[in-house]
Amino acid sequence: MSTAERGTPARSVTADREIVISRVIDAPQELVFEAFTEVRHLSRWWGPEGFTTTTQSFEFRVGGEWDFVMHGPDGTDYPEWITWTEIGAPARIAFLHGESRDDPNAFESVLTFEPDGAATRIQMRTVFLTKELRDQAVEKYHAIEGGHQTLSNLAAYVTEISEKGVEG
């Protein structure tokens, strides 16, 4: 009998290389998905507290890319690049994320958007190539705290636009 059969979840084969962050956002699934997939919204909330984002190019489609720069509160610029690998509106997005198109250490992320009553549960699962790259992201770049802050910024932004009635 496997561990999962005894009622304990089986450990993922990538568990030591991944970061999983989730949050319930008080807004409908379609609005949360839209805020995550349209550049006019992303630029308003993307990144940890104190960061801003400048988009160089954006094309939301499988194989499309988002080329952008995150500006840290200390003035440091962080070049970023994402290519979308799967889009299942309004429930799922997968992408490859690195510093540039040819980044050998780019990591994979899968986001799921599930209705939770009138709210939406978003889960961000990121898998790195190695445990060392995951640990570096956590220790050097504070990826876990940054992920929680990013989803907090998303929640605040979506609440703001839904209160204004601005969805389109």
BAGU-221895 format. One record per residue: x, y, z of N, C-alpha, C in turn. Coordinates in steps of 0.05 Angstrom, whole numbers. Layout:
REM BAGU-221895
<n_c1->X | n_c2->Y | n_c3->Z | ca_c1->X | ca_c2->Y | ca_c3->Z | c_c1->X | c_c2->Y | c_c3->Z>
...
***
This chain:
REM BAGU-221895
<n_c1->17 | n_c2->-24 | n_c3->0 | ca_c1->0 | ca_c2->0 | ca_c3->0 | c_c1->18 | c_c2->25 | c_c3->0>
<n_c1->12 | n_c2->43 | n_c3->-18 | ca_c1->28 | ca_c2->67 | ca_c3->-20 | c_c1->20 | c_c2->87 | c_c3->2>
<n_c1->37 | n_c2->107 | n_c3->6 | ca_c1->31 | ca_c2->127 | ca_c3->26 | c_c1->5 | c_c2->141 | c_c3->19>
<n_c1->1 | n_c2->147 | n_c3->-6 | ca_c1->-24 | ca_c2->161 | ca_c3->-15 | c_c1->-49 | c_c2->144 | c_c3->-8>
<n_c1->-47 | n_c2->118 | n_c3->-10 | ca_c1->-69 | ca_c2->101 | ca_c3->-5 | c_c1->-76 | c_c2->100 | c_c3->25>
<n_c1->-57 | n_c2->106 | n_c3->43 | ca_c1->-62 | ca_c2->107 | ca_c3->71 | c_c1->-74 | c_c2->133 | c_c3->80>
<n_c1->-79 | n_c2->152 | n_c3->61 | ca_c1->-91 | ca_c2->177 | ca_c3->69 | c_c1->-71 | c_c2->200 | c_c3->71>
<n_c1->-45 | n_c2->195 | n_c3->67 | ca_c1->-25 | ca_c2->216 | ca_c3->67 | c_c1->-18 | c_c2->222 | c_c3->38>
<n_c1->-19 | n_c2->247 | n_c3->31 | ca_c1->-13 | ca_c2->253 | ca_c3->2 | c_c1->15 | c_c2->244 | c_c3->-5>
<n_c1->17 | n_c2->233 | n_c3->-29 | ca_c1->43 | ca_c2->225 | ca_c3->-39 | c_c1->60 | c_c2->250 | c_c3->-45>
<n_c1->86 | n_c2->248 | n_c3->-39 | ca_c1->104 | ca_c2->270 | ca_c3->-44 | c_c1->110 | c_c2->272 | c_c3->-74>
<n_c1->107 | n_c2->296 | n_c3->-85 | ca_c1->113 | ca_c2->301 | ca_c3->-113 | c_c1->142 | c_c2->295 | c_c3->-118>
<n_c1->148 | n_c2->284 | n_c3->-142 | ca_c1->176 | ca_c2->279 | ca_c3->-149 | c_c1->192 | c_c2->305 | c_c3->-153>
<n_c1->178 | n_c2->327 | n_c3->-155 | ca_c1->192 | ca_c2->353 | ca_c3->-158 | c_c1->190 | c_c2->370 | c_c3->-132>
<n_c1->180 | n_c2->359 | n_c3->-111 | ca_c1->175 | ca_c2->374 | ca_c3->-86 | c_c1->199 | c_c2->390 | c_c3->-77>
<n_c1->223 | n_c2->379 | n_c3->-79 | ca_c1->247 | ca_c2->393 | ca_c3->-69 | c_c1->256 | c_c2->415 | c_c3->-88>
<n_c1->243 | n_c2->417 | n_c3->-112 | ca_c1->250 | ca_c2->437 | ca_c3->-132 | c_c1->228 | c_c2->457 | c_c3->-136>
<n_c1->207 | n_c2->456 | n_c3->-120 | ca_c1->184 | ca_c2->473 | ca_c3->-126 | c_c1->176 | c_c2->492 | c_c3->-103>
<n_c1->162 | n_c2->512 | n_c3->-111 | ca_c1->149 | ca_c2->531 | ca_c3->-92 | c_c1->120 | c_c2->532 | c_c3->-100>
<n_c1->102 | n_c2->529 | n_c3->-80 | ca_c1->74 | ca_c2->530 | ca_c3->-85 | c_c1->62 | c_c2->551 | c_c3->-66>
<n_c1->48 | n_c2->570 | n_c3->-78 | ca_c1->36 | ca_c2->592 | ca_c3->-64 | c_c1->7 | c_c2->594 | c_c3->-73>
<n_c1->-11 | n_c2->598 | n_c3->-54 | ca_c1->-39 | ca_c2->601 | ca_c3->-62 | c_c1->-52 | c_c2->623 | c_c3->-45>
<n_c1->-75 | n_c2->632 | n_c3->-55 | ca_c1->-90 | ca_c2->653 | ca_c3->-42 | c_c1->-118 | c_c2->653 | c_c3->-52>
<n_c1->-137 | n_c2->659 | n_c3->-35 | ca_c1->-165 | ca_c2->663 | ca_c3->-43 | c_c1->-168 | c_c2->693 | c_c3->-48>
<n_c1->-178 | n_c2->700 | n_c3->-71 | ca_c1->-183 | ca_c2->728 | ca_c3->-79 | c_c1->-213 | c_c2->733 | c_c3->-81>
<n_c1->-222 | n_c2->754 | n_c3->-69 | ca_c1->-251 | ca_c2->759 | ca_c3->-68 | c_c1->-260 | c_c2->772 | c_c3->-94>
<n_c1->-260 | n_c2->756 | n_c3->-115 | ca_c1->-269 | ca_c2->766 | ca_c3->-141 | c_c1->-274 | c_c2->741 | c_c3->-158>
<n_c1->-291 | n_c2->744 | n_c3->-179 | ca_c1->-298 | ca_c2->722 | ca_c3->-197 | c_c1->-273 | c_c2->712 | c_c3->-212>
<n_c1->-273 | n_c2->686 | n_c3->-219 | ca_c1->-251 | ca_c2->673 | ca_c3->-233 | c_c1->-244 | c_c2->688 | c_c3->-259>
<n_c1->-264 | n_c2->697 | n_c3->-274 | ca_c1->-258 | ca_c2->710 | ca_c3->-300 | c_c1->-243 | c_c2->736 | c_c3->-296>
<n_c1->-250 | n_c2->751 | n_c3->-275 | ca_c1->-236 | ca_c2->777 | ca_c3->-270 | c_c1->-208 | c_c2->772 | c_c3->-260>
<n_c1->-203 | n_c2->753 | n_c3->-243 | ca_c1->-176 | ca_c2->747 | ca_c3->-233 | c_c1->-159 | c_c2->737 | c_c3->-257>
<n_c1->-170 | n_c2->720 | n_c3->-274 | ca_c1->-156 | ca_c2->711 | ca_c3->-297 | c_c1->-149 | c_c2->734 | c_c3->-316>
<n_c1->-168 | n_c2->752 | n_c3->-321 | ca_c1->-163 | ca_c2->775 | ca_c3->-338 | c_c1->-141 | c_c2->793 | c_c3->-327>
<n_c1->-141 | n_c2->797 | n_c3->-301 | ca_c1->-120 | ca_c2->814 | ca_c3->-288 | c_c1->-93 | c_c2->802 | c_c3->-292>
<n_c1->-91 | n_c2->775 | n_c3->-295 | ca_c1->-66 | ca_c2->762 | ca_c3->-298 | c_c1->-57 | c_c2->759 | c_c3->-327>
<n_c1->-75 | n_c2->765 | n_c3->-346 | ca_c1->-69 | ca_c2->759 | ca_c3->-374 | c_c1->-71 | c_c2->783 | c_c3->-393>
<n_c1->-77 | n_c2->806 | n_c3->-382 | ca_c1->-78 | ca_c2->830 | ca_c3->-399 | c_c1->-57 | c_c2->850 | c_c3->-389>
<n_c1->-40 | n_c2->859 | n_c3->-407 | ca_c1->-18 | ca_c2->876 | ca_c3->-399 | c_c1->-27 | c_c2->901 | c_c3->-385>
<n_c1->-49 | n_c2->912 | n_c3->-393 | ca_c1->-59 | ca_c2->937 | ca_c3->-381 | c_c1->-64 | c_c2->933 | c_c3->-351>
<n_c1->-70 | n_c2->908 | n_c3->-343 | ca_c1->-74 | ca_c2->902 | ca_c3->-315 | c_c1->-47 | c_c2->894 | c_c3->-301>
<n_c1->-32 | n_c2->877 | n_c3->-314 | ca_c1->-7 | ca_c2->866 | ca_c3->-303 | c_c1->12 | c_c2->888 | c_c3->-293>
<n_c1->14 | n_c2->909 | n_c3->-309 | ca_c1->33 | ca_c2->931 | ca_c3->-302 | c_c1->25 | c_c2->945 | c_c3->-277>
<n_c1->0 | n_c2->942 | n_c3->-268 | ca_c1->-10 | ca_c2->957 | ca_c3->-245 | c_c1->-6 | c_c2->942 | c_c3->-219>
<n_c1->0 | n_c2->915 | n_c3->-220 | ca_c1->2 | ca_c2->900 | ca_c3->-195 | c_c1->25 | c_c2->880 | c_c3->-194>
<n_c1->37 | n_c2->873 | n_c3->-217 | ca_c1->57 | ca_c2->852 | ca_c3->-218 | c_c1->81 | c_c2->858 | c_c3->-200>
<n_c1->90 | n_c2->838 | n_c3->-185 | ca_c1->114 | ca_c2->840 | ca_c3->-169 | c_c1->110 | c_c2->844 | c_c3->-140>
<n_c1->131 | n_c2->840 | n_c3->-124 | ca_c1->129 | ca_c2->843 | ca_c3->-95 | c_c1->125 | c_c2->873 | c_c3->-88>
<n_c1->120 | n_c2->877 | n_c3->-62 | ca_c1->116 | ca_c2->904 | ca_c3->-52 | c_c1->140 | c_c2->922 | c_c3->-59>
<n_c1->133 | n_c2->946 | n_c3->-69 | ca_c1->154 | ca_c2->966 | ca_c3->-75 | c_c1->165 | c_c2->964 | c_c3->-103>
<n_c1->159 | n_c2->943 | n_c3->-118 | ca_c1->169 | ca_c2->939 | ca_c3->-145 | c_c1->149 | c_c2->951 | c_c3->-165>
<n_c1->159 | n_c2->960 | n_c3->-188 | ca_c1->143 | ca_c2->968 | ca_c3->-210 | c_c1->152 | c_c2->952 | c_c3->-234>
<n_c1->135 | n_c2->953 | n_c3->-255 | ca_c1->141 | ca_c2->937 | ca_c3->-279 | c_c1->138 | c_c2->954 | c_c3->-304>
<n_c1->158 | n_c2->951 | n_c3->-322 | ca_c1->157 | ca_c2->964 | ca_c3->-348 | c_c1->157 | c_c2->942 | c_c3->-369>
<n_c1->136 | n_c2->941 | n_c3->-385 | ca_c1->133 | ca_c2->921 | ca_c3->-406 | c_c1->147 | c_c2->931 | c_c3->-432>
<n_c1->164 | n_c2->914 | n_c3->-443 | ca_c1->176 | ca_c2->920 | ca_c3->-469 | c_c1->159 | c_c2->909 | c_c3->-492>
<n_c1->149 | n_c2->884 | n_c3->-488 | ca_c1->131 | ca_c2->872 | ca_c3->-507 | c_c1->113 | c_c2->852 | c_c3->-493>
<n_c1->90 | n_c2->847 | n_c3->-504 | ca_c1->71 | ca_c2->829 | ca_c3->-492 | c_c1->52 | c_c2->817 | c_c3->-513>
<n_c1->51 | n_c2->790 | n_c3->-514 | ca_c1->33 | ca_c2->777 | ca_c3->-531 | c_c1->23 | c_c2->752 | c_c3->-517>
<n_c1->-2 | n_c2->753 | n_c3->-508 | ca_c1->-14 | ca_c2->731 | ca_c3->-492 | c_c1->-27 | c_c2->711 | c_c3->-511>
<n_c1->-11 | n_c2->691 | n_c3->-517 | ca_c1->-19 | ca_c2->668 | ca_c3->-533 | c_c1->2 | c_c2->646 | c_c3->-529>
<n_c1->-5 | n_c2->621 | n_c3->-533 | ca_c1->15 | ca_c2->600 | ca_c3->-531 | c_c1->38 | c_c2->606 | c_c3->-550>
<n_c1->62 | n_c2->607 | n_c3->-540 | ca_c1->85 | ca_c2->614 | ca_c3->-556 | c_c1->91 | c_c2->644 | c_c3->-556>
<n_c1->72 | n_c2->660 | n_c3->-546 | ca_c1->76 | ca_c2->689 | ca_c3->-544 | c_c1->95 | c_c2->695 | c_c3->-520>
<n_c1->105 | n_c2->719 | n_c3->-519 | ca_c1->124 | ca_c2->727 | ca_c3->-499 | c_c1->116 | c_c2->753 | c_c3->-484>
<n_c1->125 | n_c2->754 | n_c3->-460 | ca_c1->123 | ca_c2->779 | ca_c3->-444 | c_c1->152 | c_c2->786 | c_c3->-436>
<n_c1->162 | n_c2->808 | n_c3->-448 | ca_c1->189 | ca_c2->817 | ca_c3->-442 | c_c1->186 | c_c2->843 | c_c3->-425>
<n_c1->197 | n_c2->843 | n_c3->-401 | ca_c1->192 | ca_c2->865 | ca_c3->-383 | c_c1->215 | c_c2->869 | c_c3->-364>
<n_c1->215 | n_c2->891 | n_c3->-350 | ca_c1->235 | ca_c2->898 | ca_c3->-330 | c_c1->221 | c_c2->904 | c_c3->-304>
<n_c1->230 | n_c2->890 | n_c3->-282 | ca_c1->220 | ca_c2->897 | ca_c3->-256 | c_c1->240 | c_c2->916 | c_c3->-243>
<n_c1->229 | n_c2->937 | n_c3->-232 | ca_c1->245 | ca_c2->958 | ca_c3->-219 | c_c1->242 | c_c2->955 | c_c3->-189>
<n_c1->265 | n_c2->948 | n_c3->-176 | ca_c1->264 | ca_c2->945 | ca_c3->-147 | c_c1->262 | c_c2->971 | c_c3->-132>
<n_c1->254 | n_c2->971 | n_c3->-107 | ca_c1->251 | ca_c2->995 | ca_c3->-92 | c_c1->278 | c_c2->1009 | c_c3->-88>
<n_c1->300 | n_c2->994 | n_c3->-90 | ca_c1->327 | ca_c2->1006 | ca_c3->-87 | c_c1->338 | c_c2->1017 | c_c3->-113>
<n_c1->321 | n_c2->1015 | n_c3->-135 | ca_c1->330 | ca_c2->1025 | ca_c3->-161 | c_c1->342 | c_c2->1004 | c_c3->-179>
<n_c1->346 | n_c2->980 | n_c3->-169 | ca_c1->357 | ca_c2->958 | ca_c3->-185 | c_c1->336 | c_c2->949 | c_c3->-206>
<n_c1->345 | n_c2->945 | n_c3->-231 | ca_c1->328 | ca_c2->935 | ca_c3->-252 | c_c1->334 | c_c2->905 | c_c3->-256>
<n_c1->312 | n_c2->890 | n_c3->-258 | ca_c1->314 | ca_c2->861 | ca_c3->-262 | c_c1->300 | c_c2->854 | c_c3->-289>
<n_c1->316 | n_c2->849 | n_c3->-310 | ca_c1->304 | ca_c2->840 | ca_c3->-335 | c_c1->290 | c_c2->813 | c_c3->-332>
<n_c1->266 | n_c2->811 | n_c3->-343 | ca_c1->250 | ca_c2->787 | ca_c3->-341 | c_c1->238 | c_c2->780 | c_c3->-368>
<n_c1->233 | n_c2->754 | n_c3->-371 | ca_c1->221 | ca_c2->744 | ca_c3->-396 | c_c1->203 | c_c2->720 | c_c3->-389>
<n_c1->180 | n_c2->720 | n_c3->-402 | ca_c1->161 | ca_c2->697 | ca_c3->-399 | c_c1->152 | c_c2->689 | c_c3->-426>
<n_c1->149 | n_c2->663 | n_c3->-431 | ca_c1->135 | ca_c2->653 | ca_c3->-454 | c_c1->113 | c_c2->635 | c_c3->-445>
<n_c1->90 | n_c2->639 | n_c3->-456 | ca_c1->66 | ca_c2->624 | ca_c3->-448 | c_c1->67 | c_c2->597 | c_c3->-462>
<n_c1->64 | n_c2->575 | n_c3->-446 | ca_c1->65 | ca_c2->548 | ca_c3->-457 | c_c1->38 | c_c2->534 | c_c3->-457>
<n_c1->19 | n_c2->545 | n_c3->-442 | ca_c1->-8 | ca_c2->533 | ca_c3->-441 | c_c1->-27 | c_c2->555 | c_c3->-431>
<n_c1->-50 | n_c2->557 | n_c3->-445 | ca_c1->-71 | ca_c2->576 | ca_c3->-436 | c_c1->-97 | c_c2->561 | c_c3->-437>
<n_c1->-110 | n_c2->559 | n_c3->-414 | ca_c1->-136 | ca_c2->546 | ca_c3->-412 | c_c1->-155 | c_c2->565 | c_c3->-397>
<n_c1->-164 | n_c2->586 | n_c3->-411 | ca_c1->-180 | ca_c2->607 | ca_c3->-399 | c_c1->-207 | c_c2->595 | c_c3->-389>
<n_c1->-216 | n_c2->603 | n_c3->-367 | ca_c1->-204 | ca_c2->621 | ca_c3->-346 | c_c1->-193 | c_c2->605 | c_c3->-323>
<n_c1->-183 | n_c2->581 | n_c3->-328 | ca_c1->-176 | ca_c2->564 | ca_c3->-306 | c_c1->-146 | c_c2->558 | c_c3->-303>
<n_c1->-130 | n_c2->561 | n_c3->-324 | ca_c1->-102 | ca_c2->552 | ca_c3->-322 | c_c1->-84 | c_c2->567 | c_c3->-342>
<n_c1->-60 | n_c2->572 | n_c3->-332 | ca_c1->-39 | ca_c2->584 | ca_c3->-349 | c_c1->-13 | c_c2->571 | c_c3->-341>
<n_c1->4 | n_c2->564 | n_c3->-361 | ca_c1->31 | ca_c2->554 | ca_c3->-356 | c_c1->50 | c_c2->571 | c_c3->-372>
<n_c1->74 | n_c2->575 | n_c3->-360 | ca_c1->94 | ca_c2->591 | ca_c3->-374 | c_c1->122 | c_c2->584 | c_c3->-364>
<n_c1->141 | n_c2->591 | n_c3->-381 | ca_c1->170 | ca_c2->589 | ca_c3->-375 | c_c1->179 | c_c2->617 | c_c3->-369>
<n_c1->194 | n_c2->621 | n_c3->-347 | ca_c1->202 | ca_c2->647 | ca_c3->-337 | c_c1->232 | c_c2->648 | c_c3->-331>
<n_c1->245 | n_c2->668 | n_c3->-342 | ca_c1->274 | ca_c2->671 | ca_c3->-338 | c_c1->281 | c_c2->700 | c_c3->-341>
<n_c1->307 | n_c2->705 | n_c3->-341 | ca_c1->317 | ca_c2->733 | ca_c3->-345 | c_c1->316 | c_c2->741 | c_c3->-374>
<n_c1->318 | n_c2->721 | n_c3->-392 | ca_c1->318 | ca_c2->726 | ca_c3->-420 | c_c1->309 | c_c2->701 | c_c3->-435>
<n_c1->305 | n_c2->703 | n_c3->-460 | ca_c1->296 | ca_c2->680 | ca_c3->-477 | c_c1->316 | c_c2->657 | c_c3->-475>
<n_c1->342 | n_c2->663 | n_c3->-473 | ca_c1->362 | ca_c2->641 | ca_c3->-472 | c_c1->372 | c_c2->635 | c_c3->-444>
<n_c1->357 | n_c2->642 | n_c3->-424 | ca_c1->365 | ca_c2->636 | ca_c3->-396 | c_c1->365 | c_c2->606 | c_c3->-391>
<n_c1->389 | n_c2->594 | n_c3->-386 | ca_c1->390 | ca_c2->565 | ca_c3->-381 | c_c1->377 | c_c2->557 | c_c3->-355>
<n_c1->372 | n_c2->576 | n_c3->-337 | ca_c1->360 | ca_c2->569 | ca_c3->-311 | c_c1->330 | c_c2->577 | c_c3->-309>
<n_c1->317 | n_c2->582 | n_c3->-332 | ca_c1->289 | ca_c2->589 | ca_c3->-332 | c_c1->273 | c_c2->567 | c_c3->-318>
<n_c1->252 | n_c2->576 | n_c3->-305 | ca_c1->235 | ca_c2->557 | ca_c3->-289 | c_c1->207 | c_c2->557 | c_c3->-300>
<n_c1->193 | n_c2->535 | n_c3->-294 | ca_c1->165 | ca_c2->532 | ca_c3->-303 | c_c1->146 | c_c2->539 | c_c3->-281>
<n_c1->124 | n_c2->553 | n_c3->-289 | ca_c1->103 | ca_c2->559 | ca_c3->-270 | c_c1->76 | c_c2->551 | c_c3->-282>
<n_c1->59 | n_c2->541 | n_c3->-265 | ca_c1->31 | ca_c2->534 | ca_c3->-272 | c_c1->13 | c_c2->549 | c_c3->-252>
<n_c1->-5 | n_c2->564 | n_c3->-263 | ca_c1->-25 | ca_c2->578 | ca_c3->-246 | c_c1->-52 | c_c2->566 | c_c3->-251>
<n_c1->-66 | n_c2->561 | n_c3->-230 | ca_c1->-94 | ca_c2->552 | ca_c3->-232 | c_c1->-112 | c_c2->572 | c_c3->-218>
<n_c1->-135 | n_c2->576 | n_c3->-230 | ca_c1->-155 | ca_c2->594 | ca_c3->-220 | c_c1->-181 | c_c2->578 | c_c3->-216>
<n_c1->-188 | n_c2->573 | n_c3->-191 | ca_c1->-212 | ca_c2->556 | ca_c3->-186 | c_c1->-233 | c_c2->572 | c_c3->-171>
<n_c1->-258 | n_c2->571 | n_c3->-179 | ca_c1->-279 | ca_c2->584 | ca_c3->-164 | c_c1->-280 | c_c2->574 | c_c3->-135>
<n_c1->-284 | n_c2->592 | n_c3->-117 | ca_c1->-287 | ca_c2->585 | ca_c3->-88 | c_c1->-310 | c_c2->601 | c_c3->-78>
<n_c1->-334 | n_c2->592 | n_c3->-83 | ca_c1->-358 | ca_c2->608 | ca_c3->-78 | c_c1->-358 | c_c2->631 | c_c3->-98>
<n_c1->-361 | n_c2->656 | n_c3->-88 | ca_c1->-360 | ca_c2->679 | ca_c3->-105 | c_c1->-331 | c_c2->689 | c_c3->-109>
<n_c1->-312 | n_c2->676 | n_c3->-95 | ca_c1->-284 | ca_c2->683 | ca_c3->-97 | c_c1->-269 | c_c2->664 | c_c3->-116>
<n_c1->-243 | n_c2->668 | n_c3->-118 | ca_c1->-226 | ca_c2->651 | ca_c3->-134 | c_c1->-202 | c_c2->643 | c_c3->-118>
<n_c1->-196 | n_c2->617 | n_c3->-119 | ca_c1->-171 | ca_c2->607 | ca_c3->-107 | c_c1->-150 | c_c2->606 | c_c3->-129>
<n_c1->-129 | n_c2->621 | n_c3->-126 | ca_c1->-107 | ca_c2->620 | ca_c3->-146 | c_c1->-84 | c_c2->605 | c_c3->-133>
<n_c1->-72 | n_c2->587 | n_c3->-148 | ca_c1->-49 | ca_c2->572 | ca_c3->-139 | c_c1->-27 | c_c2->576 | c_c3->-160>
<n_c1->-3 | n_c2->583 | n_c3->-150 | ca_c1->20 | ca_c2->588 | ca_c3->-167 | c_c1->41 | c_c2->566 | c_c3->-160>
<n_c1->46 | n_c2->548 | n_c3->-178 | ca_c1->65 | ca_c2->526 | ca_c3->-173 | c_c1->88 | c_c2->530 | c_c3->-192>
<n_c1->112 | n_c2->534 | n_c3->-180 | ca_c1->136 | ca_c2->539 | ca_c3->-195 | c_c1->155 | c_c2->516 | c_c3->-191>
<n_c1->166 | n_c2->506 | n_c3->-213 | ca_c1->185 | ca_c2->484 | ca_c3->-211 | c_c1->212 | c_c2->492 | c_c3->-224>
<n_c1->233 | n_c2->490 | n_c3->-209 | ca_c1->260 | ca_c2->498 | ca_c3->-218 | c_c1->274 | c_c2->473 | c_c3->-228>
<n_c1->295 | n_c2->477 | n_c3->-244 | ca_c1->310 | ca_c2->455 | ca_c3->-256 | c_c1->324 | c_c2->438 | c_c3->-234>
<n_c1->334 | n_c2->452 | n_c3->-213 | ca_c1->348 | ca_c2->438 | ca_c3->-192 | c_c1->339 | c_c2->448 | c_c3->-165>
<n_c1->344 | n_c2->432 | n_c3->-144 | ca_c1->339 | ca_c2->441 | ca_c3->-117 | c_c1->356 | c_c2->465 | c_c3->-110>
<n_c1->380 | n_c2->466 | n_c3->-120 | ca_c1->398 | ca_c2->489 | ca_c3->-115 | c_c1->387 | c_c2->515 | c_c3->-126>
<n_c1->376 | n_c2->514 | n_c3->-150 | ca_c1->364 | ca_c2->538 | ca_c3->-162 | c_c1->339 | c_c2->547 | c_c3->-146>
<n_c1->324 | n_c2->528 | n_c3->-137 | ca_c1->301 | ca_c2->534 | ca_c3->-120 | c_c1->310 | c_c2->548 | c_c3->-94>
<n_c1->330 | n_c2->536 | n_c3->-81 | ca_c1->340 | ca_c2->547 | ca_c3->-56 | c_c1->352 | c_c2->575 | c_c3->-60>
<n_c1->365 | n_c2->579 | n_c3->-83 | ca_c1->376 | ca_c2->605 | ca_c3->-89 | c_c1->354 | c_c2->626 | c_c3->-92>
<n_c1->332 | n_c2->618 | n_c3->-106 | ca_c1->310 | ca_c2->636 | ca_c3->-110 | c_c1->297 | c_c2->644 | c_c3->-83>
<n_c1->296 | n_c2->624 | n_c3->-65 | ca_c1->284 | ca_c2->629 | ca_c3->-38 | c_c1->303 | c_c2->647 | c_c3->-22>
<n_c1->329 | n_c2->640 | n_c3->-21 | ca_c1->347 | ca_c2->654 | ca_c3->-3 | c_c1->356 | c_c2->681 | c_c3->-14>
<n_c1->364 | n_c2->682 | n_c3->-40 | ca_c1->374 | ca_c2->707 | ca_c3->-51 | c_c1->353 | c_c2->726 | c_c3->-60>
<n_c1->331 | n_c2->715 | n_c3->-72 | ca_c1->310 | ca_c2->733 | ca_c3->-83 | c_c1->285 | c_c2->733 | c_c3->-67>
<n_c1->284 | n_c2->718 | n_c3->-45 | ca_c1->261 | ca_c2->718 | ca_c3->-27 | c_c1->235 | c_c2->710 | c_c3->-42>
<n_c1->237 | n_c2->689 | n_c3->-58 | ca_c1->216 | ca_c2->681 | ca_c3->-76 | c_c1->190 | c_c2->675 | c_c3->-62>
<n_c1->191 | n_c2->663 | n_c3->-39 | ca_c1->166 | ca_c2->656 | ca_c3->-25 | c_c1->152 | c_c2->681 | c_c3->-16>
<n_c1->166 | n_c2->698 | n_c3->-1 | ca_c1->154 | ca_c2->723 | ca_c3->8 | c_c1->145 | c_c2->740 | c_c3->-16>
<n_c1->162 | n_c2->741 | n_c3->-36 | ca_c1->155 | ca_c2->757 | ca_c3->-60 | c_c1->130 | c_c2->746 | c_c3->-74>
<n_c1->127 | n_c2->720 | n_c3->-75 | ca_c1->103 | ca_c2->708 | ca_c3->-87 | c_c1->78 | c_c2->715 | c_c3->-71>
<n_c1->80 | n_c2->713 | n_c3->-45 | ca_c1->57 | ca_c2->721 | ca_c3->-28 | c_c1->50 | c_c2->750 | c_c3->-32>
<n_c1->71 | n_c2->767 | n_c3->-33 | ca_c1->66 | ca_c2->796 | ca_c3->-37 | c_c1->54 | c_c2->801 | c_c3->-64>
<n_c1->63 | n_c2->787 | n_c3->-85 | ca_c1->52 | ca_c2->791 | ca_c3->-112 | c_c1->22 | c_c2->783 | c_c3->-113>
<n_c1->15 | n_c2->761 | n_c3->-100 | ca_c1->-13 | ca_c2->753 | ca_c3->-100 | c_c1->-30 | c_c2->772 | c_c3->-83>
<n_c1->-18 | n_c2->783 | n_c3->-62 | ca_c1->-31 | ca_c2->804 | ca_c3->-46 | c_c1->-36 | c_c2->829 | c_c3->-63>
<n_c1->-16 | n_c2->837 | n_c3->-79 | ca_c1->-20 | ca_c2->860 | ca_c3->-97 | c_c1->-42 | c_c2->854 | c_c3->-117>
<n_c1->-43 | n_c2->830 | n_c3->-128 | ca_c1->-64 | ca_c2->822 | ca_c3->-146 | c_c1->-91 | c_c2->824 | c_c3->-133>
<n_c1->-93 | n_c2->814 | n_c3->-109 | ca_c1->-119 | ca_c2->814 | ca_c3->-94 | c_c1->-128 | c_c2->843 | c_c3->-90>
<n_c1->-110 | n_c2->860 | n_c3->-82 | ca_c1->-117 | ca_c2->889 | ca_c3->-77 | c_c1->-125 | c_c2->902 | c_c3->-103>
<n_c1->-111 | n_c2->897 | n_c3->-124 | ca_c1->-117 | ca_c2->909 | ca_c3->-150 | c_c1->-145 | c_c2->899 | c_c3->-160>
<n_c1->-150 | n_c2->873 | n_c3->-159 | ca_c1->-175 | ca_c2->862 | ca_c3->-169 | c_c1->-198 | c_c2->873 | c_c3->-152>
<n_c1->-194 | n_c2->876 | n_c3->-126 | ca_c1->-215 | ca_c2->888 | ca_c3->-109 | c_c1->-221 | c_c2->916 | c_c3->-118>
<n_c1->-199 | n_c2->931 | n_c3->-123 | ca_c1->-202 | ca_c2->959 | ca_c3->-131 | c_c1->-218 | c_c2->961 | c_c3->-158>
<n_c1->-211 | n_c2->945 | n_c3->-177 | ca_c1->-224 | ca_c2->948 | ca_c3->-203 | c_c1->-253 | c_c2->937 | c_c3->-202>
<n_c1->-257 | n_c2->916 | n_c3->-185 | ca_c1->-285 | ca_c2->906 | ca_c3->-184 | c_c1->-303 | c_c2->925 | c_c3->-169>
<n_c1->-292 | n_c2->940 | n_c3->-150 | ca_c1->-308 | ca_c2->960 | ca_c3->-136 | c_c1->-315 | c_c2->983 | c_c3->-154>
<n_c1->-297 | n_c2->990 | n_c3->-173 | ca_c1->-302 | ca_c2->1011 | ca_c3->-192 | c_c1->-320 | c_c2->1002 | c_c3->-215>
<n_c1->-323 | n_c2->975 | n_c3->-217 | ca_c1->-339 | ca_c2->964 | ca_c3->-239 | c_c1->-324 | c_c2->965 | c_c3->-265>
<n_c1->-298 | n_c2->966 | n_c3->-264 | ca_c1->-281 | ca_c2->968 | ca_c3->-288 | c_c1->-270 | c_c2->940 | c_c3->-293>
<n_c1->-283 | n_c2->925 | n_c3->-311 | ca_c1->-273 | ca_c2->899 | ca_c3->-318 | c_c1->-263 | c_c2->899 | c_c3->-346>
<n_c1->-271 | n_c2->917 | n_c3->-362 | ca_c1->-263 | ca_c2->916 | ca_c3->-391 | c_c1->-244 | c_c2->936 | c_c3->-399>
***
